[in-house]
Amino acid sequence: MKYIFLILIIATFSLTVLSSCSNKVVRDNPRDQYRQCLKENPENSEKCEVYKDTYQQRFESHRDAYRRGAGDDY
């Protein structure tokens, strides 16, 4: 019985810590940042060019890595 109680305390503590930290997690996702910027600035898309460039660079680097791993000669 005391082991079940101990497991419940640890689980509750873990869930509390995880839920409090989840709000502070920042994702590095240029595509989402670019889309969010476009939503916030529909009349001035030039503000979002930084996110667009970062997104394109990351896309190309992942595509190139995928092709190298797949053995394709492009």
N, C-alpha and C positions, 0 to 999 in steps of 0.2 A: 504494500500500500504506500509506503513512504517513497518508493521508486517512482510510482505513478505521479505522486504529488511533486516530486523533484522534476520530472520530465515536463509536467504542466507549467511549472514555474519557469523553466528554461525556455520552453516554447513561447510562452507569453512574453518573456523578456526579449527574445529574438524577434518576434513579430513587431514589438514596440519599436525596437531599434531600426528595423528595416523600414517600417512605415514612416518614421520620422526622417530617415535619410533619403527616401525616395523622392521627396519634393525638391531636394537639392541637386539631383542628378541632372547634368546638362549633357545633352547628346550633341555630338559633333556631326551633324548631318546637313551638309550644304544645300542639298535639294530641298529639304524642309525649310531651312532658313530662307532660301530664295523664294519659295512659294509664300511663306509668311510675310516676307518683305513686300512682295507684289500685292498681297491682300491689304497690307497697311498703307501702301503707297501706289494706288492704282493710277494716279495722274503723273507720277514721277518714277518711272521704272529705272531711270539712270542710277538712283540710289542703290539699286539691287544688283548692279553689275558685278560688284565684288563677290557676292554669293554665287552668281551665275558662273563667273570665271573659275571659282574654286570648285564648284560642282562639275564643270566640264573637265577640269584637270584631274579630279579624282576619278571620274568616270573613265577617262582615257587610260589612266594608270592601272585601274582594275581590269579594264578590257585587255590591255597589253599583257598584264600578268596572267590573265586567264588563257590568252592565246599561247603564251610561252609554255604554260603548264600543260596545255592540250597538245603541244607539239606542232601547232600550225605555223607555217612560214608565211606571215603576212608582211 
